[in-house]
Amino acid sequence: MSERAFERWKFYKRAHTLLLGPCFVPNFWSRFPMDIFWKERRFREILLTIKGVVVHSTRVRDHLASRSNNTDLLNKFILMRPCTYFMPKDIKPFNERSIDFILYEKYPDSDRRIQGKQLFELLKSTNKRIEKLVRGNYTRDTEFILARDTKFVIHFSFYDTGALALKEIQNYGVIAFAHQKDLIFSNQTGYHIPELEYYDMVPAFNKIMKIIDEISRINPDTQKIANINQNYTKCERALDDICDGIMKN
């Protein structure tokens, strides 16, 4: 939405009906709010004027509210899970998958390429097969082809608000590792690895390898994992979130 459009909504006294998001703000996670962006400069006014700002998690809500000194307006945020209509049906059994890891790299706000390279080299030193997906350097078709044949994905991104690509990969029954706790909604489908945010990747690597050794021994049911992920990420559930948020607002 442009600033001019926002002013028109205010002029016609309709701004109180607006829901803005989930990609409304921030432009840059670690530098929010920035005065060069009208919606960040006028963020409190926007919160007071509209129905609500839609965000993907309490982590995002609390970050936006605290950084902009709007913790008194938490009720103006509406939580909505990331969703996708991509629901693959052909789910390959765990032991028939030839790729052990997808290392998903994305650095929109914090350049951790050195750590990403270290992690990749540590993974390469094992007998595991590794594939890299770097944001901006692959197609969705490539993502889907790899995901169908992959056991685990390491989400190495700083700092995602919704992580839709991760959800699409998980919908193939891929088990996830992530340093952002809000991206791990079920202990049956993913693992929170806060060590992935360290500047030394050895602790994260050791923890992940221990977990995958344990998982591999039990031959997990990838169809069940895919079903859990798909049920959580379907857009009908996201619509329910918005409706619940509106009713509480």
C-alpha positions in Angstrom: 0.0 0.0 0.0 1.3 3.4 -0.9 1.1 6.3 1.5 -1.2 8.1 -0.8 -3.6 5.1 -0.8 -3.5 5.0 3.0 -4.5 8.7 3.1 -7.4 8.0 0.8 -8.6 5.2 3.1 -8.4 7.7 6.0 -10.2 10.4 4.1 -13.1 8.2 3.3 -13.2 6.9 6.9 -12.6 3.3 5.9 -9.1 2.8 7.3 -10.5 1.1 10.4 -11.6 -1.8 8.3 -8.0 -2.5 6.9 -5.9 -5.6 7.7 -2.4 -5.1 6.5 0.2 -7.9 6.3 1.7 -10.3 6.7 4.5 -8.7 4.6 3.7 -5.1 5.4 6.7 -4.5 7.7 9.6 -4.7 8.3 11.7 -3.9 5.3 14.8 -4.9 7.2 14.5 -7.0 10.4 17.4 -5.6 12.4 16.9 -2.0 11.4 13.2 -1.6 11.9 11.8 1.0 12.1 13.5 3.1 9.4 12.2 6.6 8.7 12.9 6.3 5.0 9.9 4.0 4.8 6.6 5.8 5.3 4.9 2.8 6.8 7.6 2.4 9.4 7.9 6.1 10.1 4.1 6.2 10.8 3.8 2.8 12.2 2.1 3.8 15.5 -0.4 6.0 13.6 -1.2 3.0 11.3 -1.7 0.7 14.2 -4.1 3.1 15.9 -6.0 3.7 12.6 -6.5 0.3 11.0 -8.2 -2.9 12.2 -4.9 -4.7 12.6 -1.5 -5.7 11.3 -1.3 -9.4 10.4 2.0 -11.2 11.4 3.1 -14.8 11.3 4.2 -15.3 14.9 4.5 -13.8 18.4 8.2 -13.5 17.7 7.5 -11.1 14.8 4.7 -9.3 16.7 6.9 -8.7 19.8 9.9 -7.6 17.6 7.8 -5.0 15.8 6.0 -3.8 18.9 9.2 -3.4 21.1 11.4 -1.9 18.4 8.7 0.7 17.6 7.7 1.3 21.2 4.2 0.0 20.7 4.0 -2.8 23.3 0.8 -1.1 24.5 -0.8 -2.0 21.2 -0.3 -5.7 21.1 -4.0 -6.2 20.6 -3.7 -4.6 17.2 -1.6 -7.5 15.8 -3.3 -10.5 14.4 -1.5 -13.8 14.2 -1.8 -15.8 11.0 0.3 -18.9 10.3 2.2 -19.1 6.9 0.2 -21.1 4.5 0.5 -22.7 1.1 -1.8 -24.5 -1.4 1.1 -26.8 -2.4 0.1 -30.2 -1.0 2.1 -32.9 -2.7 0.6 -36.4 -2.7 3.5 -38.6 -3.9 5.4 -38.9 -0.6 8.5 -41.0 -0.9 9.4 -43.4 2.0 12.3 -42.3 4.2 14.7 -45.1 3.3 14.1 -44.6 -0.4 15.3 -41.0 -0.3 18.8 -40.5 -1.7 19.5 -37.0 -0.3 20.3 -36.7 3.4 20.2 -32.9 3.7 19.1 -29.8 2.0 21.0 -26.8 3.4 18.7 -23.9 2.8 20.5 -20.5 3.0 19.0 -17.1 3.0 20.6 -13.9 4.4 18.2 -11.0 4.1 19.3 -9.2 7.3 22.4 -10.9 8.7 25.2 -12.0 6.5 26.2 -15.4 7.9 27.8 -16.8 4.7 31.0 -17.6 6.6 29.0 -19.8 9.0 27.0 -21.2 6.2 30.2 -22.3 4.4 31.6 -23.8 7.7 28.4 -25.8 8.2 28.4 -27.0 4.6 32.0 -28.2 5.0 31.2 -30.0 8.2 28.3 -31.7 6.6 30.4 -32.6 3.6 33.0 -34.3 5.9 30.4 -37.0 6.7 29.2 -39.8 4.4 25.9 -37.9 3.9 24.7 -36.4 0.6 24.1 -32.7 0.8 22.3 -30.3 -1.6 22.3 -26.5 -1.2 19.4 -24.2 -1.9 20.4 -20.5 -1.8 17.6 -18.0 -1.9 17.5 -16.3 -5.3 19.6 -19.0 -7.0 17.1 -21.8 -7.6 13.7 -22.4 -9.1 10.7 -23.8 -7.3 10.8 -26.8 -9.6 14.3 -27.5 -8.4 13.1 -27.1 -4.8 10.3 -29.6 -5.2 12.4 -32.2 -7.1 15.0 -32.1 -4.3 12.5 -32.0 -1.4 10.7 -35.1 -2.7 14.0 -37.1 -2.4 15.3 -35.5 0.9 15.3 -36.7 4.5 16.2 -33.5 6.4 16.4 -29.8 5.8 18.5 -27.3 7.7 16.9 -23.9 7.6 19.8 -21.4 7.8 18.1 -18.1 7.4 18.3 -14.8 9.2 15.6 -13.7 10.0 12.6 -15.2 8.3 9.1 -14.0 9.3 7.1 -16.8 7.5 9.6 -19.1 5.9 7.2 -20.3 3.2 9.9 -22.2 1.2 10.6 -24.2 4.4 6.9 -25.1 4.7 6.8 -26.3 1.1 9.8 -28.5 1.6 8.4 -29.9 4.9 5.1 -30.7 3.1 7.1 -33.5 1.4 7.7 -35.1 4.8 11.1 -33.6 5.2 12.2 -33.2 8.8 13.4 -29.7 9.6 16.1 -28.1 11.8 15.8 -24.4 12.5 17.2 -21.8 15.0 13.9 -19.9 15.1 11.7 -21.7 17.5 8.5 -20.4 16.0 9.3 -22.3 12.8 9.2 -25.6 14.6 5.5 -26.1 15.4 5.6 -29.8 16.1 8.3 -32.0 17.7 7.2 -34.8 15.3 8.3 -32.9 12.2 11.2 -30.6 13.3 13.8 -29.7 15.8 14.7 -26.3 17.3 18.5 -25.9 17.1 19.4 -22.5 18.8 23.1 -23.3 18.2 22.5 -22.6 14.5 22.7 -18.9 15.5 26.2 -19.2 16.9 29.2 -18.0 15.0 30.8 -21.4 15.4 28.8 -24.1 13.7 30.5 -27.1 15.4 27.9 -27.3 18.3 25.0 -27.1 15.9 26.6 -29.7 13.6 27.2 -32.1 16.5 23.7 -31.8 17.8 22.1 -32.2 14.4 24.2 -35.3 13.6 23.3 -37.0 16.8 19.6 -36.4 16.2 19.7 -37.7 12.6 21.5 -40.8 13.7 18.7 -41.5 16.2 16.0 -40.8 13.7 17.5 -42.8 10.9 17.5 -45.9 13.1 13.8 -45.8 13.5 12.9 -45.2 9.8 10.3 -42.5 10.4 7.0 -42.5 8.5 7.4 -39.6 6.0 3.7 -39.8 5.0 2.7 -39.1 8.6 5.2 -36.3 8.8 3.9 -34.8 5.5 0.3 -35.1 6.7 1.1 -33.2 9.9 2.8 -30.4 8.0 0.2 -30.2 5.3 -2.6 -30.0 7.9 -0.9 -27.2 9.7 0.1 -25.1 6.6 -3.1 -25.3 4.6 -4.6 -21.9 3.9 -8.0 -22.8 5.4 -6.3 -22.9 8.8 -4.7 -19.5 8.1 -8.1 -18.1 7.3 -9.4 -19.5 10.6 -6.5 -17.6 12.3 -7.5 -14.3 10.8 -11.1 -14.8 11.7 -10.2 -15.6 15.3 -7.9 -12.6 15.4 -10.7 -10.3 14.1 -13.1 -11.6 16.7 -10.6 -11.0 19.5 -9.5 -7.6 18.2 
